Amino acid sequence: MTAILDPSTNTITISIPIKMRKRGGRKLVLAPDGADWAPAGPKVDNVLVKAIARAFRWRKLLETGAYATIDELATAERINPSYVSRLLRLTLLAPEIVVSVLDGWQPAAMQLDDLLAPFPVEWEAQKLSFLHTKLASRVSPDL
């Protein structure tokens, strides 16, 4: 943050470096790294929660035999089979990541595209990748 006083016009100009992010159709203002004010409480991202819930629901439908293949499931849900396959990978996320998303403590910059990109299978590597990188502006104290 910088403040500039212009004595000729008696004005003070304050500049705060912020980032704008689009999230679920809304605009979100992200604080700069190293901000000295207290972060807001948890904020549940409904897009991420819905994707994770769908993935676990679809996995259960496949495991119980309600649908024999991903293609059958995709046809019944009227969704592209490749999207179903990509979302099903979310069931492989580390439990701490799933809990942080459900509780609203995921990194503020995390988006569904981040979770749909290839990620490591090992849970510790996932936590390092998703929760403890520069993506993470705040993380639940329990993680």
RAJO-V136276 format. One record per residue. N is the residue number from 1. PSI is psi in radians with two decimals (999 if undefined). OMEGA is omega in radians with two decimals (* if undefined). D_CENTER is the distance of its C-alpha to the mean C-alpha in Angstrom with 1 decimal. Layout:
n	psi	omega	d_center
N	PSI	OMEGA	D_CENTER
N	PSI	OMEGA	D_CENTER
This chain:
n	psi	omega	d_center
1	2.40	3.09	26.8
2	2.58	3.09	30.3
3	2.33	-3.14	33.1
4	2.22	3.11	36.1
5	2.20	3.09	39.3
6	1.77	-3.07	41.5
7	-0.45	-3.10	45.0
8	-0.53	-3.13	46.5
9	0.02	-3.11	44.4
10	0.76	3.10	43.5
11	2.62	3.06	39.7
12	2.23	3.09	36.8
13	2.13	3.13	33.8
14	2.22	3.12	30.6
15	2.22	3.09	27.9
16	2.07	-3.14	24.4
17	1.95	3.13	22.0
18	2.86	3.07	18.8
19	2.45	3.07	16.0
20	2.42	3.13	15.2
21	2.43	3.06	11.9
22	2.28	-3.05	11.9
23	1.98	3.12	9.4
24	0.60	3.14	10.7
25	-0.03	3.14	14.1
26	2.72	3.05	14.1
27	2.39	-3.10	14.6
28	2.34	3.09	12.8
29	2.15	3.12	14.9
30	2.34	3.11	13.5
31	2.69	3.11	16.3
32	2.72	3.09	17.9
33	2.46	3.12	17.6
34	0.31	3.12	20.2
35	2.46	-3.05	20.5
36	0.11	3.08	23.1
37	2.81	-3.09	22.2
38	2.33	3.10	20.4
39	2.75	3.09	16.7
40	2.88	3.12	16.0
41	-3.01	-3.11	15.4
42	2.57	3.11	12.3
43	1.95	-3.11	10.5
44	2.23	3.09	9.3
45	1.84	-3.06	7.0
46	-0.51	3.12	9.6
47	-0.81	3.13	8.4
48	-0.75	-3.13	5.9
49	-0.78	-3.13	8.9
50	-0.72	-3.14	11.4
51	-0.77	3.14	10.4
52	-0.74	3.13	10.6
53	-0.76	3.11	13.7
54	-0.78	-3.11	15.3
55	-0.81	-3.13	15.0
56	-0.60	3.08	16.7
57	-0.80	-3.13	19.2
58	-0.69	3.11	20.1
59	-0.73	3.13	20.6
60	-0.72	3.12	22.9
61	-0.66	3.11	24.8
62	-0.73	-3.11	25.4
63	-0.59	-3.12	26.4
64	-0.14	3.11	28.8
65	0.14	3.09	30.4
66	-0.59	3.04	29.7
67	2.40	-3.08	28.9
68	-0.54	-3.08	30.4
69	2.88	3.07	28.2
70	-0.62	3.12	24.8
71	-0.75	3.09	27.0
72	-0.81	-3.14	28.6
73	-0.80	-3.13	25.3
74	-0.70	3.11	24.0
75	-0.77	-3.14	27.3
76	-0.63	-3.12	27.4
77	-0.09	-3.11	23.9
78	0.83	-3.13	24.8
79	2.61	3.12	21.8
80	2.31	-3.13	22.1
81	-0.59	-3.14	22.6
82	-0.60	3.09	20.5
83	-0.73	3.09	17.4
84	-0.78	3.13	18.3
85	-0.76	-3.14	18.7
86	-0.69	3.14	15.4
87	-0.61	3.12	13.6
88	-0.47	3.10	16.1
89	-0.40	3.14	14.8
90	-0.35	3.10	11.8
91	-0.16	3.11	14.7
92	0.00	3.14	15.3
93	2.61	3.08	12.3
94	2.45	-3.14	13.7
95	-0.62	3.14	14.3
96	-0.60	3.12	13.0
97	-0.77	3.12	9.4
98	-0.79	-3.14	10.0
99	-0.72	-3.14	11.7
100	-0.63	3.10	9.3
101	-0.80	-3.12	6.8
102	-0.58	3.14	10.1
103	-0.13	3.13	11.5
104	0.26	-3.13	9.1
105	0.23	3.10	9.2
106	2.77	3.08	5.8
107	2.45	-3.08	6.3
108	-0.53	-3.10	6.9
109	-0.12	-3.09	6.5
110	2.29	3.09	3.2
111	2.90	-3.13	3.9
112	-0.66	3.12	5.7
113	-0.60	3.10	8.3
114	-0.68	-3.11	7.0
115	-0.44	-3.14	7.2
116	-0.27	3.07	10.3
117	2.74	3.12	12.0
118	2.39	3.11	14.5
119	2.78	-3.11	13.6
120	2.68	3.13	16.3
121	-0.59	-3.10	17.8
122	2.33	-3.08	18.7
123	-0.69	3.14	16.4
124	-0.73	3.11	17.5
125	-0.64	3.09	16.6
126	-0.79	-3.13	13.1
127	-0.71	3.09	12.7
128	-0.71	-3.10	14.3
129	-0.79	-3.02	12.2
130	-0.60	-3.00	8.6
131	-0.46	-3.01	9.7
132	0.40	3.09	13.0
133	-3.01	3.11	12.8
134	-0.16	2.99	13.1
135	-0.58	-2.98	9.3
136	1.90	3.03	9.8
137	-0.43	3.02	11.5
138	2.52	-3.12	11.8
139	2.57	3.09	11.5
140	2.39	-3.13	13.4
141	-0.35	-3.11	17.0
142	-0.23	-3.04	17.5
143	999	*	15.4
